[in-house]
């Protein structure tokens, strides 16, 4: 659309240029500017190694409770 030379292309070319410029600027903002702003505000050092994740502790076990079966007694 931006490179066409046919009939009516003079009306479509400005729209195509705006769309292409918007895609390029949004891509640059997403990939370059936003991460830089995040690093500035979050105080994250990009060269710092991430600490190892803490190892999960085993869940505490409940004391064993004996299970006593209930046996119905015959009615007298």
C-alpha positions as CSV (number, residue, x, y, z in Angstrom):
1,X,0.0,0.0,0.0
2,X,2.8,2.4,0.9
3,X,4.7,1.6,-2.3
4,X,1.9,1.3,-4.8
5,X,1.6,3.6,-7.8
6,X,-1.8,2.6,-9.1
7,X,-5.1,4.6,-9.3
8,X,-6.1,5.9,-5.9
9,X,-2.8,5.1,-4.3
10,X,-2.3,8.8,-3.4
11,X,-5.2,8.5,-0.9
12,X,-4.0,5.3,0.6
13,X,-0.3,6.1,0.9
14,X,-0.6,8.4,4.0
15,X,-2.6,5.8,5.9
16,X,0.0,3.2,5.1
17,X,2.8,5.4,6.2
18,X,1.1,6.1,9.5
19,X,0.4,2.4,10.1
20,X,4.0,1.5,9.4
21,X,5.4,4.3,11.6
22,X,3.1,3.2,14.4
23,X,4.2,-0.4,14.2
24,X,7.9,0.6,14.2
25,X,7.5,3.1,17.1
26,X,5.5,0.7,19.2
27,X,8.0,-2.0,18.7
28,X,10.9,0.2,19.7
29,X,9.0,1.4,22.8
30,X,8.2,-2.2,23.8
31,X,11.7,-3.6,23.3
32,X,14.0,-0.7,24.3
33,X,12.3,2.1,26.2
34,X,10.0,0.2,28.6
35,X,12.7,-2.2,29.9
36,X,15.0,0.8,30.4
37,X,12.3,2.7,32.4
38,X,11.6,-0.5,34.4
39,X,15.3,-0.8,35.4
40,X,15.4,2.9,36.4
41,X,12.3,2.8,38.6
42,X,12.7,-0.7,40.0
43,X,16.3,-0.3,40.9
44,X,17.2,-3.6,39.3
45,X,20.9,-4.1,38.5
46,X,20.9,-5.8,35.0
47,X,24.4,-7.1,35.6
48,X,23.5,-8.7,39.0
49,X,23.1,-12.5,39.0
50,X,19.7,-13.6,40.1
51,X,19.9,-15.5,43.4
52,X,19.0,-19.1,43.4
53,X,15.5,-19.9,44.3
54,X,15.1,-21.0,47.9
55,X,14.6,-24.8,48.3
56,X,11.1,-25.7,49.5
57,X,10.9,-27.0,53.0
58,X,9.2,-30.3,53.5
59,X,5.7,-30.0,54.9
60,X,5.3,-30.8,58.6
61,X,3.8,-34.2,59.2
62,X,0.9,-34.6,61.6
63,X,1.3,-37.1,64.4
64,X,-0.1,-40.5,63.5
65,X,-3.6,-41.0,65.0
66,X,-4.8,-44.6,65.2
67,X,-8.0,-45.3,63.4
68,X,-10.4,-47.3,65.4
69,X,-13.1,-49.0,63.3
70,X,-16.6,-48.5,64.6
71,X,-18.5,-51.9,64.7
72,X,-22.2,-51.7,65.2
73,X,-23.5,-53.7,68.1
74,X,-26.6,-55.8,67.7
75,X,-29.6,-54.3,69.3
76,X,-31.0,-56.2,72.2
